[in-house]
Amino acid sequence: MKIIVQLFRIIVGALFIFSGFVKLVDPIGSQYKFQEYFSESVLNMEFLIPYALIFSIVLIVAEILLGVMVIIGYKPKFTVWSLFFLTLIFLFLTWYSAYYDKVTDCGCFGDAVKLSTWETFYKNVILIALIIVLMIKVDVIKPIFRGKIPKLITLISLGFFMFIVQHVLTHLPIIDFRAYAIGKNIPEGMEYKDDGEIPPVHDFMLEDEQADLAPELLKKEKVMLVIIYNLDKVDERGFPAVREATLKAREKGYTVYGVSASFTDDLILAKEKYNLPLEFLFCDETTLKTMIRANPGIMILDKGTVTQKKNWVDIDELEF
């Protein structure tokens, strides 16, 4: 039985570390998922939407840190019970999503691994069964290091995870699992495969008042898109850098457009207020949030292939 407990301990810990890590490198993705859960059409808890990012960070760090703690055997009773209650939350959310068909992707593995809602629910059922075994046999779980080393590892891990969170929120995700990652070709991502699945890029349109310019722009070699998914939530400190980058790009022969889901009248006022030399195209807000975790942010395309992506704080690092 001891061998089985140790095996379950490794499986549970590794799963929580992996699940936490793929979300740790992109906590804003989890923020968007919490906002979806808190929305009126799902849990009807809209008063929590402003705190979605805090929820995502706390849950992600707790998830990955508990995975580390169960493997090294630090505070086993506290760790195992915490894992149990955390998995209960996941179990409820995935059951709710699957049964009521509310959130088609719970985001349990971020954008790295896509599972259906029922697949995720059954995964959590198995996971909680493993954790219950660990709860029953918690006395078998011993620290793999002596003295204060497990505590030290836990504290160092916590500090490291918080550093990663701060870094990716300031810049961009360390690892990009989405269809708009650097090196990805957008037209290829729009192609339907023989498996009948919806392609990863299926809502990419760049519309002016007359037509969708996406097909034309995806054929050009030098295209810079200034993405402002929502003017009400934009970081206005980024506008001077955006303006400078726009002028530099045009000097180098780039076709430059702003892309937003905000109203045209609001965009016209923003252009005048911040002296932005941009013509704006419309794109769905969810698509823009998927394209880049920045507001404002810049994406460079070469014949539809993403070559550069920068948050506004790193615009001076763009290579034209």
Helices and strands as residue ranges (DSSP letters): H 2-24, H 27-38, G 46-51, H 52-72, H 76-100, H 117-136, G 138-140, H 149-170, H 186-189, H 214-217, E 223-228, G 231-233, G 236-238, H 239-251, E 255-260, H 264-274, E 280-282, H 285-291, E 297-302, E 305-311, G 312-317
